[in-house]
Amino acid sequence: MAKAFSMVRSDLCLDLCPDPASMTSSLHPSAAAPAAPATAHERAAAKPHMVPVVGIGASAGGLDPLSEFLAAVPPDSGMAYVIVQHMDPEHKAMLAELLQRVTAMPVTEAADGMRLEADCVYVIPSNKDLAVERGRLSVQAPHELRGHRLPVDYLFRSLATECGALAVGVVLSGMGADGSQGLRAIQQKGGLTLAQRPDSARFAPMPQSAIDAGVVDLVALPASMPGEIVARRQHGSQHGSHTVRRRLHGAVRRTSLFELLQLLQTHTGNDFSDYKMNTVLRRIDRRMTLHQMASMDAYVDLLRENPHEIELLFKELLIGVTSFFRDGKTWEHLRDVTLPHLLETHPGGAAFKAWVPACSTGEEAYSLAMAFADVVERSTLKAKYTLQIFATDLDPDAIDSARLGFFTASSAADIPSTLLARFFIEEEGGYRVRKELRNMIIFAQQNVISDPPFTKLDILSCRNLLIYFSPKLQEQLIPLFHYALKPDSYLILGSADTPGRFAELFAPSPGASRIYQRLNGGTHQLASYFPTKAAASVPTLNEARVVSMHGNLQTQVEQLLLKQHTPAAVLLNHQGDILYVHGRTGAYLEPAAGKANWNIHAMARDGLRYELAELLKRATQEDGPVFVRGLIVKDNHGQQQALDLGVEALGEGDNLGGMVLVTFSSVPLPPARRRTRSPNPQTRELEQQLVQARMEIQQVRDEMQTSREELKSANEELQSTNEELQSTNEELTTSKEEMQSLNEELYTVNAELQSKVDDLSMVNSDMKNLLNSTDIATIFLDNELHIRRFTTPATQIYKLIASDIQRPLGDIVNDLIYPELEADAREVLRTLVFRETQIPTRTGRWFTVRIMPYRTVDNVIDGVVVTFVNITESKLLEAELRSLQMPDSAP
């Protein structure tokens, strides 16, 4: 089996890419130019001068991990580092100054138009958003998404667009979910994404949100991230832009690719051999780069030993790129032209069906549901219109996420405000789809390549999926879509998708480049594309006289037999409500008077209710069908008729599991019933008792129906109360988010101020040690001559202690014989001319007292500085010299 698989896959791959050097030309002509998967390496190759950029996002508690990260960056990494930190918009940012202390790289606050240079760090300014455009920084006014600022997502998305595979996104400590959507954009372009280990972060929600979203390649400590980034950067540089072709050169490596595809099919049940090989190879190469593997053989060995890596590769190959109302012009035409025209063709109302294959996390399906609901609301037609959307995808995790109907603020940014307010409920961290919109969509896991399609559709939206498939597979899917759609229904394709050569199956809708209307192509045309039973055996001219039991004739005969020879039947749910009616059941069922009620117990004619209730009970307790034969009932004209009544509970293994099938088979009336005879009194009494019992049962059913309606009313009241509570919860959530945002800003400001306080403490210590080391007594006085500060030597002149701060200088006892000190100090304050005087003390010491104005850094006079220089030794020497120079007075 494996050998056969390998041979088939080998022939297929050689057909798709006969020469490794020509792989880049294997794209479908109609999808080559705009194909999204090819942009990452192509953009990197087209801009060889571009500097690889590492975008770093952080919020509360981010200063420490930022410092650890930059301290570990090697000085010659060859990359630029752009940092976005949530900060108070009114606070002057000091982040650049604080980070400069931990790294030798220059740290600069970003300015608009600044060119990115390797081995440099750029920090976001306060109250701004930062992006990268054409190798330069773009500083812009802050963008708000309905009250939410997401500067990290804004930076990361610009990096994904600008740098492609050269972009690196890092999310560190912080509150909220900012950065998750931006990392997704980087990952989709082939870049590297990292998040801080949540247990090492002071605030874990930001990195944890990114990890839960499945958009993180590596989870690591901040100090180890630079090494991981540089290692993968060097690994990619060694292989260059032709990594895939080099790794697959030769038959041995090509065989490894086939083994890899076989492992994927065995583990996931999905065959990727019909996907475009270039796309598959690029995604494989990205996983190999993350594991720093140089050969396909080594990666295949890793897959054999690590099934989890197969799951990761599977998700990598799915490429879940989606957003709300993607390609706005298409949705504009759909809302203004296509959907209104669909309603106008059904003026009496209709129940439409739509299919959204490859729905990913559901944005496309929800967009279609919102557009339809909005068009119906604005329509002047008063009929009832509904839309049932089937949304499918290959990824079970994406389907689970879509079912939840919860989207972050950045994901919901593309939804118009009116639709967001109408169809979503704001919750903590994002928005949740309202129940009425969610009920329009059924999400299911499905493989559009191998699983049966949904049929009788009015709309089929398959956008940006065909570009990932080979031309051969595209030629199979377009006729399949034609088969699934009703006549004159619509096919919506992506910006890079077209029906190709199937112009006879679909015609472009006027004014819309990617909306196509289904044409009624001839049976002989469709047969060559898609082998349906209706087109499998079309008779040729030579076979015109041969009677065939295939095709349309067979179908018509089968329908005729079903109508004439199968019993009438109804399909019920477990509550007895009729879901489907087959054949003519008017002789057995009739609508009950009053409010419309589709419950079979209310619709059953006299003579059927009791037996039907008993059979339904037995059918749920016994295996197989149960019957009552020869039952006599009366029709609308009072005539008796006989029937066999059968009930069968459908097993859980069936597609209709949990439902009940009731059949009505008409049989000839027994001869005894045809003869008129007078019933005996005992029979008449039994019949009266039976009628009485049936009336009592009917009364009980009516009471149960009334109770059911009361319970329904109570449930509606509870739902109303629940909505009020949800509204209150939304208000509390908004207040909580505002407080959380304020707390993050205060935390960041506090961290910066704490750093400044530490600096000031250090400077104060230096100043104190400097003044004490000079051994000069100094006293600092304010404008009122109150003591502001003094040095230790000053305590030898004035009797100062620590508690004397802010006391007037004149209140302190001193040894100076200088009563004019205060008057001289006030004179200096008035004239701003310093004064210097030699003053003795009562202990025989001498000091030079200098009084100078105290100037602040702003050149403002804020007191005086009094210094005392000990000149006692100089005075003693001076006295000795004078005594020696004096002439002897005695002869």
Helices and strands as residue ranges (DSSP letters): H 2-16, G 20-25, G 36-38, H 39-46, E 53-58, H 63-71, E 80-85, H 95-99, E 107-109, E 121-123, E 129-133, E 136-140, E 144-145, E 148-149, H 151-163, G 164-166, E 167-171, H 180-188, E 192-196, G 198-200, H 205-212, E 218-220, G 222-224, H 225-239, G 240-242, H 243-247, H 251-268, H 277-290, H 296-305, H 307-318, H 328-333, I 334-338, H 339-344, E 350-356, H 363-378, E 385-393, H 396-404, E 406-408, G 411-414, H 417-423, E 424-427, E 430-433, H 435-438, E 441-445, E 457-462, G 466-468, H 471-484, E 485-493, E 506-508, E 515-518, H 523-527, G 533-535, G 541-543, H 551-565, E 568-572, E 578-582, H 600-603, H 609-621, E 626-634, E 640-649, E 660-667, H 671-674, H 681-773, E 777-781, E 787-790, G 792-796, G 802-804, G 809-811, H 821-831, E 835-840, E 846-855, E 861-870, H 872-885
